[in-house]
Amino acid sequence: MKVTKADIVISAVSPKQYPTGILPEIALAGRSNVGKSSFINKIINRKNLARTSSKPGKTQTLNFYIINDFFHFVDVPGYGYAKVSKKEREKWGSMMEEYFTERANLKMAALIVDIRHEPTKDDIRMYDFLKFHDLPVMVVATKLDKIPKSKRAKHIKRVRDTLNMDETDKVIPFSAETAEGKDDAWRLIESFIR
């Protein structure tokens, strides 16, 4: 998909703030600092539509980005960041749960993981949560440029095995540096928003 238009619509904390209408949505989930913002920026060819931060736990709202007036990317708060109070984490948790379980516009979730490392317990929990609610999941394994080509297959298999992935879900190896995996990600996204 050629992106000609991309804007942030709203940072929402409750359903009454979600955009109205029937545009399909793709949610982006992942732990803090795994590269969700870099993924969004690279895939839509923008430097900093989604703010990247060296401070984990920065996204504290559901950020709705409208793409080509055709669909929304929804960036959800990163999980697994220790410096956030338990109360705050619970608030994010219920906000995210409400979105994932009740939003009719949601067509697929992209779970962002770091290909260099085994998915964490939080990643497994998130994947299981999404599958429990019958959502298709695209696992985007970022930082692809940081591992040798000869080890890619092994790392991809480890991601699949650790998450105990459903046969129908795909792993997209991805690099925000080189844009490798971008076309594969778009192909999959388009199949869910058409």
C-alpha positions as CSV (number, residue, x, y, z in Angstrom):
1,M,0.0,0.0,0.0
2,K,1.3,3.4,-0.9
3,V,0.6,5.7,2.1
4,T,-0.3,9.3,0.9
5,K,-2.0,10.4,4.1
6,A,-1.4,9.6,7.8
7,D,-2.5,11.5,10.8
8,I,-3.1,11.0,14.5
9,V,-6.8,11.2,15.1
10,I,-7.1,10.9,18.9
11,S,-5.4,9.5,22.0
12,A,-8.2,7.8,23.7
13,V,-8.7,6.3,27.2
14,S,-12.3,5.1,26.8
15,P,-14.8,3.9,24.2
16,K,-16.7,7.1,24.1
17,Q,-13.5,8.8,22.7
18,Y,-12.9,6.2,20.0
19,P,-13.3,7.4,16.4
20,T,-16.9,6.8,15.2
21,G,-17.6,5.1,11.9
22,I,-16.8,1.7,10.5
23,L,-13.1,2.0,9.3
24,P,-11.2,-1.2,10.0
25,E,-8.5,-1.2,12.7
26,I,-5.2,-2.9,13.2
27,A,-4.0,-2.9,16.8
28,L,-0.3,-2.8,17.6
29,A,0.7,-4.5,20.8
30,G,4.1,-5.2,22.4
31,R,6.2,-4.6,25.4
32,S,7.6,-1.1,26.1
33,N,10.6,-0.1,23.9
34,V,10.2,-3.1,21.5
35,G,9.9,-0.8,18.5
36,K,6.1,-0.3,17.9
37,S,6.5,3.4,17.0
38,S,9.5,2.6,14.7
39,F,7.4,-0.1,13.0
40,I,4.5,2.4,12.4
41,N,6.8,5.1,11.1
42,K,8.7,2.8,8.7
43,I,5.6,1.1,7.3
44,I,4.0,4.4,6.5
45,N,7.2,6.2,5.4
46,R,7.1,8.9,8.0
47,K,10.0,10.0,10.2
48,N,8.0,10.6,13.4
49,L,4.2,10.4,13.1
50,A,4.4,7.9,16.0
51,R,6.7,9.3,18.7
52,T,9.6,7.1,19.5
53,S,11.0,7.5,23.0
54,S,14.0,6.3,24.8
55,K,11.8,6.3,27.9
56,P,9.8,3.1,28.1
57,G,6.2,3.2,29.1
58,K,5.6,6.5,27.2
59,T,2.4,5.4,25.4
60,Q,-0.4,5.6,28.1
61,T,-3.4,5.9,25.8
62,L,-4.8,4.2,22.7
63,N,-3.4,6.2,19.9
64,F,-5.6,6.1,16.7
65,Y,-3.7,6.9,13.5
66,I,-5.8,7.2,10.3
67,I,-4.1,5.9,7.2
68,N,-5.2,7.0,3.7
69,D,-8.7,7.7,5.1
70,F,-9.1,3.9,4.8
71,F,-8.2,2.3,8.1
72,H,-6.7,3.0,11.6
73,F,-3.5,1.8,13.2
74,V,-4.2,1.7,17.0
75,D,-1.1,1.8,19.1
76,V,-1.8,0.4,22.6
77,P,0.3,1.0,25.7
78,G,3.4,-1.1,25.9
79,Y,3.5,-3.8,28.6
80,G,6.1,-5.2,30.9
81,Y,7.6,-1.9,32.1
82,A,8.5,-2.1,35.8
83,K,8.6,1.6,36.6
84,V,4.9,2.1,36.3
85,S,2.8,1.8,39.4
86,K,0.6,-1.3,39.9
87,K,-2.5,0.9,39.9
88,E,-1.5,2.6,36.6
89,R,-0.8,-0.9,35.0
90,E,-4.2,-2.1,36.1
91,K,-5.8,1.0,34.6
92,W,-4.0,0.4,31.2
93,G,-4.9,-3.3,31.5
94,S,-8.6,-2.7,31.8
95,M,-8.5,0.0,29.1
96,M,-6.7,-2.4,26.7
97,E,-9.0,-5.3,27.6
98,E,-12.1,-3.2,26.9
99,Y,-10.7,-2.2,23.5
100,F,-9.6,-5.8,22.5
101,T,-12.8,-7.5,23.6
102,E,-15.5,-5.0,22.6
103,R,-14.2,-3.1,19.5
104,A,-16.1,-4.3,16.4
105,N,-13.8,-2.4,14.0
106,L,-10.7,-4.4,15.2
107,K,-9.7,-6.8,12.4
108,M,-6.3,-8.0,13.5
109,A,-3.6,-7.4,16.1
110,A,0.1,-7.0,15.3
111,L,2.2,-8.3,18.2
112,I,5.6,-6.7,18.0
113,V,8.5,-8.8,19.5
114,D,12.3,-8.5,19.3
115,I,13.7,-11.3,17.0
116,R,17.0,-11.3,18.9
117,H,15.4,-12.5,22.1
118,E,13.0,-15.3,23.1
119,P,9.5,-13.8,23.5
120,T,8.9,-12.9,27.2
121,K,6.2,-14.2,29.5
122,D,4.4,-11.0,28.9
123,D,4.6,-11.6,25.1
124,I,3.2,-15.1,25.6
125,R,0.4,-13.8,27.8
126,M,-0.5,-11.1,25.2
127,Y,-0.5,-13.6,22.4
128,D,-2.7,-16.0,24.4
129,F,-5.1,-13.2,25.4
130,L,-5.5,-12.2,21.7
131,K,-6.1,-15.8,20.6
132,F,-8.6,-16.4,23.5
133,H,-10.6,-13.5,22.0
134,D,-10.4,-15.0,18.5
135,L,-8.3,-12.3,17.0
136,P,-6.0,-13.0,14.1
137,V,-2.4,-12.1,15.0
138,M,0.5,-11.1,12.9
139,V,3.7,-11.4,14.9
140,V,6.2,-8.7,13.7
141,A,9.7,-9.8,14.8
142,T,11.7,-6.5,14.7
143,K,15.5,-5.8,14.7
144,L,16.0,-8.3,11.9
145,D,19.1,-6.3,10.8
146,K,20.8,-7.1,14.1
147,I,21.1,-10.9,13.5
148,P,23.1,-12.7,10.8
149,K,21.2,-14.1,7.8
150,S,22.3,-17.6,8.7
151,K,20.5,-17.5,12.0
152,R,17.2,-16.0,10.9
153,A,15.3,-19.3,10.4
154,K,16.4,-20.5,13.9
155,H,15.2,-17.2,15.5
156,I,11.8,-17.3,13.6
157,K,11.2,-20.9,14.7
158,R,12.0,-19.9,18.3
159,V,9.4,-17.1,18.2
160,R,6.8,-19.5,16.8
161,D,7.6,-22.2,19.3
162,T,7.8,-20.0,22.4
163,L,4.5,-18.3,21.6
164,N,3.0,-21.7,20.6
165,M,1.6,-20.0,17.6
166,D,-1.5,-20.9,15.8
167,E,-0.7,-22.4,12.3
168,T,-2.8,-19.7,10.7
169,D,-0.9,-16.8,12.2
170,K,2.3,-15.5,10.5
171,V,5.6,-14.2,11.7
172,I,6.9,-11.3,9.7
173,P,10.7,-10.7,10.2
174,F,11.1,-6.9,10.1
175,S,13.7,-4.2,10.2
176,A,12.9,-0.6,10.7
177,E,16.5,0.2,9.5
178,T,16.4,-1.5,6.1
179,A,12.6,-1.8,5.6
180,E,12.9,-5.6,5.1
181,G,9.6,-7.3,5.8
182,K,7.6,-4.1,5.1
183,D,5.9,-5.5,1.9
184,D,5.1,-8.7,3.6
185,A,3.5,-6.8,6.5
186,W,1.5,-4.7,4.1
187,R,0.2,-7.7,2.2
188,L,-1.1,-9.3,5.4
189,I,-2.6,-6.0,6.7
190,E,-4.4,-5.4,3.4
191,S,-5.9,-8.9,3.5
192,F,-7.6,-8.0,6.8
193,I,-8.8,-4.4,5.9
194,R,-10.2,-5.0,2.4
